[in-house]
Amino acid sequence: MAVASWFEEKEELTQIRLSQLTGSDTMTISQVVRVLEKAGYLERIPHQKDTRSKVIRVTTAGRELAEQAVQVVEATDKKFFMPLEDNGKSLITLFRKLLR
């Protein structure tokens, strides 16, 4: 849903395009879109140029949920990486040592 929220402002998203952007197969995207549409987070509307396709739009409820999810992910990342007070420089140094 985050991908749909970010990209729908730039282009009309179809299930095929959403599949390309997420690296997921079209059947998986179809199932996920169906569940999210049923929950009221996405809607499918007719494509203006291709009558076989539907454009996926994020609803207000979907956008709010995506924003909440991003906040949770960012807070989790911050907590997880907190021990790296040097902005990860020590971790990068350790990875370089492992690669030698």
C-alpha positions as CSV (number, residue, x, y, z in Angstrom):
1,M,0.0,0.0,0.0
2,A,2.9,2.3,0.7
3,V,4.1,1.8,-2.9
4,A,0.7,2.6,-4.3
5,S,0.5,5.7,-2.1
6,W,3.9,7.0,-3.3
7,F,3.5,6.2,-7.0
8,E,-0.2,7.0,-7.6
9,E,0.7,10.7,-7.6
10,K,3.2,10.2,-10.4
11,E,1.4,7.7,-12.6
12,E,-1.8,5.6,-13.0
13,L,-1.2,2.3,-11.2
14,T,-2.5,-0.9,-12.6
15,Q,-1.9,-4.3,-11.1
16,I,0.8,-5.0,-13.6
17,R,2.6,-1.8,-12.9
18,L,2.3,-2.4,-9.1
19,S,3.7,-5.9,-9.7
20,Q,6.7,-4.4,-11.5
21,L,7.3,-1.8,-8.8
22,T,7.2,-4.3,-5.9
23,G,8.8,-7.2,-7.6
24,S,5.8,-9.4,-6.8
25,D,4.0,-11.7,-9.2
26,T,0.7,-10.4,-10.7
27,M,-1.4,-13.2,-9.0
28,T,-0.1,-12.1,-5.6
29,I,-0.8,-8.5,-6.3
30,S,-4.3,-9.4,-7.5
31,Q,-5.0,-11.2,-4.2
32,V,-3.5,-8.4,-2.1
33,V,-5.4,-5.7,-4.0
34,R,-8.7,-7.7,-3.6
35,V,-8.3,-8.0,0.2
36,L,-7.3,-4.3,0.6
37,E,-10.2,-3.2,-1.6
38,K,-12.6,-5.3,0.4
39,A,-11.2,-3.6,3.6
40,G,-11.7,-0.2,2.1
41,Y,-8.0,0.7,1.7
42,L,-7.9,0.6,-2.1
43,E,-10.3,1.1,-4.9
44,R,-10.2,0.0,-8.5
45,I,-11.6,2.3,-11.2
46,P,-11.8,1.9,-15.0
47,H,-8.7,2.9,-16.9
48,Q,-9.3,5.8,-19.2
49,K,-7.3,4.4,-22.2
50,D,-7.3,0.6,-21.6
51,T,-10.8,-0.8,-21.0
52,R,-9.3,-4.2,-19.9
53,S,-7.3,-2.6,-17.0
54,K,-8.3,-1.0,-13.7
55,V,-6.5,1.8,-12.0
56,I,-5.7,1.2,-8.4
57,R,-6.3,4.2,-6.1
58,V,-5.5,4.4,-2.4
59,T,-8.5,5.6,-0.3
60,T,-8.3,8.1,2.5
61,A,-8.4,5.3,5.0
62,G,-5.6,3.5,3.1
63,R,-3.4,6.6,3.0
64,E,-3.9,7.0,6.8
65,L,-3.0,3.4,7.4
66,A,0.1,3.6,5.2
67,E,1.2,6.7,7.1
68,Q,0.8,4.9,10.4
69,A,2.7,1.9,9.1
70,V,5.6,4.1,7.9
71,Q,5.8,5.7,11.4
72,V,6.0,2.3,13.0
73,V,8.7,1.1,10.6
74,E,10.8,4.2,11.1
75,A,10.5,3.9,14.9
76,T,11.4,0.3,14.8
77,D,14.4,1.1,12.6
78,K,15.5,3.8,14.9
79,K,15.3,1.5,17.9
80,F,17.1,-1.3,16.1
81,F,20.0,0.8,14.9
82,M,20.2,2.9,18.1
83,P,23.4,1.1,19.3
84,L,25.1,2.4,16.2
85,E,25.5,5.9,17.5
86,D,28.1,6.6,14.8
87,N,25.5,6.4,12.0
88,G,26.5,2.9,11.1
89,K,30.2,3.6,10.4
90,S,31.3,0.9,12.8
91,L,28.9,-1.6,11.1
92,I,30.3,-0.7,7.7
93,T,33.8,-1.2,9.0
94,L,32.9,-4.7,10.3
95,F,31.3,-5.6,7.0
96,R,34.4,-4.6,5.1
97,K,36.5,-6.8,7.4
98,L,34.2,-9.7,6.7
99,L,34.6,-9.2,3.0
100,R,38.4,-9.4,3.1
